[in-house]
């Protein structure tokens, strides 16, 4: 009986340690919280410090899409194929902000 209790205790302890480790890893890998109010702050921070060269490209895309132009036309208009950064580079840089488009 004593051995069974120790085994159960060890099992729960291992599960607890794994859970704490998983939560710690999850917090460090997410760039921003899922809170929609933090999404704007995350985007501003990424554009100011991590992806400053993408500001012009992303503003062009935003204005174009908000004007009702199709995504394909906006991509052709804003993605400068000969210069850096390309739209795909900016997308990778900004993808650290896990924001939902739903309001």
BELHURA-V681884 format. One record per residue. RES is the residue in one letter. PHI is phi in whole degrees, -180 to 180 (NA if undefined). NEAR is the number of other ideal C-beta (glycine too) atoms within 10 Angstrom. Layout:
RES_PHI_NEAR + RES_PHI_NEAR
This chain:
X_NA_4 + X_-63_6 + X_-66_7 + X_-65_8 + X_-64_9 + X_-63_9 + X_-64_10 + X_-65_10 + X_-61_10 + X_-63_10 + X_-63_10 + X_-65_10 + X_-63_10 + X_-63_10 + X_-62_10 + X_-63_10 + X_-63_10 + X_-63_10 + X_-64_10 + X_-63_10 + X_-62_10 + X_-62_10 + X_-65_10 + X_-65_10 + X_-66_10 + X_-62_9 + X_-68_9 + X_-77_8 + X_-85_8 + X_-84_13 + X_-73_16 + X_-140_17 + X_-74_13 + X_-79_10 + X_-65_10 + X_-65_11 + X_-71_7 + X_-83_14 + X_-62_17 + X_-62_12 + X_-64_13 + X_-64_19 + X_-64_17 + X_-62_11 + X_-65_15 + X_-63_21 + X_-70_19 + X_-80_10 + X_-109_8 + X_-99_13 + X_-131_21 + X_-64_12 + X_-73_13 + X_-90_21 + X_-56_12 + X_-62_14 + X_-64_20 + X_-70_20 + X_-64_12 + X_-59_16 + X_-63_21 + X_-62_12 + X_-61_13 + X_-64_18 + X_-68_15 + X_-67_9 + X_-78_8 + X_94_6 + X_-76_14 + X_-67_10 + X_-60_10 + X_-64_8 + X_-65_11 + X_-65_19 + X_-63_15 + X_-65_11 + X_-73_13 + X_-98_19 + X_-87_17 + X_-83_13 + X_-64_7 + X_-89_5 + X_-114_10 + X_-107_7 + X_-89_19 + X_-81_15 + X_-60_18 + X_-65_10 + X_-65_15 + X_-67_22 + X_-63_15 + X_-63_13 + X_-65_18 + X_-81_18 + X_-67_11 + X_-65_16 + X_-84_20 + X_-94_12 + X_-110_17 + X_-98_8 + X_-79_5 + X_-74_5 + X_-104_4
